């Protein structure tokens, strides 16, 4: 069946982590977050499920519109990564749109958020059942409630992606974008949940709880795009291309910090381009 197997972390993105020392240079190494076991896998076999984004209409027909839209976003970013970012070429406004859209979708499209949304919609359905009978009856007659029953509770991704990307894209596009580079080995890792959003305002007792997140001037978005590069987006941060650090010892330490963000933010697996990992990457206290 066409487009049955759908990746929530794109295969083309993961290929940057292929180990050249594996057969045909076609495999990556994945490390389990649970027991730290390590195994060799093809990017094609990773982070996918049947009809992960597919919508079914009333007649049971498959609607692949979201899968195709995401494929277009992925393709444009991979071309940008391989043709410009690797070569440190200046970015145009259109390039920045590609980055903003890719980062926004990568944050919202993962298995973690699909499962969280399914749980949220189920909790809403359960809550309606606790309402007084007459009020529950009125709610169940609304179009919104029936959409939850017919679509959102089983396939929340179209609603999630449309809502989140429309909310986040414009702000992410306005953020300064720096591409950090490292020559350390094995370099940067990635995962099944690779886009990390961090806001120091969360930990500032003088800031209101509503201050952090989208719209916060201190929000920092980090995403590895290859073993040698990661994107960092900040509203008042640096812009352009930079090395992580000119001191090799400090550079390795900083890479370990970024890898720690990636590993602790993962759901089940990290991805490495060598048969290697560091225990401290998984240390929540690091």
N, C-alpha and C positions, 0 to 999 in steps of 0.2 A: 504494500500500500504506500502511495506517495507521501513523503514527509511524515511518516509514522513516528520515527525516532527523532525527537526534538531535544536539542541541547540547551540547558539553562546556563552553561558556561560554554561559549562557542569553541568549536574544534579549531578554527583558524587562529584564534587568540592563543590557545594552548600550544600550538605547534612551535611557538617561539621557545618553549622549554624542552623541546626534543633533544635528547642526548646524542651527539654525533657518534659516540662510541657504541651505540646500540645498533642492531641490524638495520641497515639502510638509513640510520639516523632518524628512525620513525617512532621512537618511544620516549615517554617521559617516566619519571619515577614519582610515585605517590606514597605519602607517609600517612598512616592512620593517626588521627588525633587521639583516639581512644587508647591504643596499645603501642603506637609508634612502630608498627610493622611497616616494612617498605617493600614495594613491588613495582614491577615494570608494566606499563600500560600504554596502549595506543590512545592518542587524544580522541580518536573517533569513538572509543568505547567508554569514555568518561563523561560523567555529569549530564546524563540525558535520561529521558523517560518517554514512554509512548504518549503521544498527543498531549505533551505538557502544556502547550498553548492553544490547542485546538478547541474551537467552539462548535457545538452541535446544534443545528436548528431543530424545529419541531418535527421535521421529517427524518431526523437522524443523519442528515448530511453534514459532512465535515466542512467547516469554514476555516481556511488556513491563512486568512488575511494577516493576523498578528504575527504568525511565524514568518511570513514573507516580509513584513515590515521590519522585523528585527534582523532578518538576514541582510536587508539593504543597509541598515545601520552598521552592522558588523563589517560588511564588505568595504564600506567607505572608510571605516576606521583602520582596518588592516592595511589598506592601500596607503593611507596617511602614515601609519606607523612605519611601514617598510620603505616607502618612497621619500618621506621627509624627516620624520623624527629620528630615524637611524642616522641620517646624514646631517642632522643639526641645521636644517633649512628653515628660514623664517616662516612663521605661520600667518596665513591670511585670515580675515574675519570668517570666511567659510570654513577654514580648517578648525577654527575655534568652535564653530557650531557643531562640527563633526565630533570633536572631543566632548563637548558638553552633552550632546545627545547620547553618545556611547557610554559615558560615565553615569549619566542618569538612569539609563536602561539597565546597565550592569548592576547597579545598586538594587533596583526594584524587581528584577526578573528571576531571582534565585529561588531554589527550592525552599529555603528557610522562610521566605516571605510568602510563598504560596501556602505553605502549611499554616503559618500564623494567620493569614487571612481566612482560610477555611475554618479555622477554630473561632475566629471573631464572628463570622457570619453564623456559625452554628450556635454560638452563645446568644446572638441576637434572636434567633429562632426560638431557642429555649426560653429566653426572657419573655417573649410574647406569650408563651404558654402559661406564664405565671400571672398574667394580667387578669383583671376581672373579665368574665366571659363576654360581656357585651363589648367592652373595649377591645379585647383580643379579636372579636369578630370583625369589628370595624377596620382594624389594622390589616387583617388578613384579606380584606377586600381591596386594599390599595395596590396600585401598579408597582410601587416600590417593593412591597413585601413579596409579591409574586415573582419579581425579578430576582430577589434573593433566593427564593425556592428553586426557580427554574435555571438559574445561571450561577450567581455569585458563590453560593455555598459549595458548589462542586468545581467551578472554574473561575476563580477570582482574578486571574492574571490580566485579562483585558481591562477590567475596571481599575485594578491597581496600577497598571502601567500607564493608562491614559491619565488617571488622576495625578499620579506622582510626577510623571514627566512634564505634564502641563504646569504643574506647580513649581518644579525644580529647575527646568531647563533655562529659563530666562536668567535666573540668578546665577546658576553655574556658568553660563556663557559670559557673564560680566566679571567673573573672578579672574585674577591673574593666574597664568598657567606656566609652571616651570617644569622642565623635563630634567630630572636628576639622573646622572650616569655614574656607574661604578665599573671598575675593572676587576673587582674581587671575584673569587670563585668559591662556591658555585654561584655567587651573585644573589640576585633577588629571587624569592620564591613567589608562587601564587597559590590559589586555593579554590574551593568550591563556593567561596563567598568573598571575592577578591577586592571589592571596593570598600574602603574603610573611611567612614565619616567621623571626624573627631572635633569636638568643640570644647576648648578649655573653660568656656563660660559655665559649663555644667558643674565644674568644681569650685566656682567662685561664689562664696556665700553672700556676696554683695549684689549678685545678679539675680533677677527674678527667674523662676523656673521656666517661664515662657520665652526667655531671652535666647536660648540656644537653638541650633538647628538651622533650617533654611531661613535666610534673612539675617542671620547673626553675622556681625563683622569679623568674628573670630573663628568661624567655621573653617576647618581644613579637611579637604578630601584627598585621599591618597589611594593610588591604584598602580600596582606593578604592571608594566606592559611587555616586559621581556626580562630575562635574567640580568640585563645590563642597564635597564631604564625603568624609572617609575614617574608617574605624573603626580604633581602636587598642586592643588588648586586652593588659593586663598584670596580673599577680597583685597587685602593690602599686602600680599606676599610678593616674592620675587617673580620675575617673568623671564622666559627664554630658556636657555640650556646652561646647565651647571654640572660640575663634578660634585659628588657627594662630599668629598673632602680631599685635600691634596696630601694629607698625611696618611700613609697606608694603614697605620695602626688605628687611627681614629676613623678612617673610612670603613674598616671591617666592623668596628664597634657600632657605627651608625647603621650599616647594612643589617647587622643583627637586630637592632631595634626595630627597623622597618619589617624585617622578617618575623619578629615577635608579634607586631601588630597583625600581620597577615595570618600567622598560625593561630593566635588566640581568637581571631575573628572568624576562622573557618568553622564549618559545620562538622565535617567528618574527615576531610583529607586536605593536605597541602600537596603542591606539585613542585618538584625540584628537577633541575636538568642534569643532576648527577646522582649516583646512588650514595646519598649523603644527607645528613641532617644534624642539627644541634639540639640537644635536649632543652637548652634554655629558651629556644624559640617558643616552646609550649608552656613556659612558666608564666602563669597569670600575674605573678608578682614582678616580672621584669619590666 
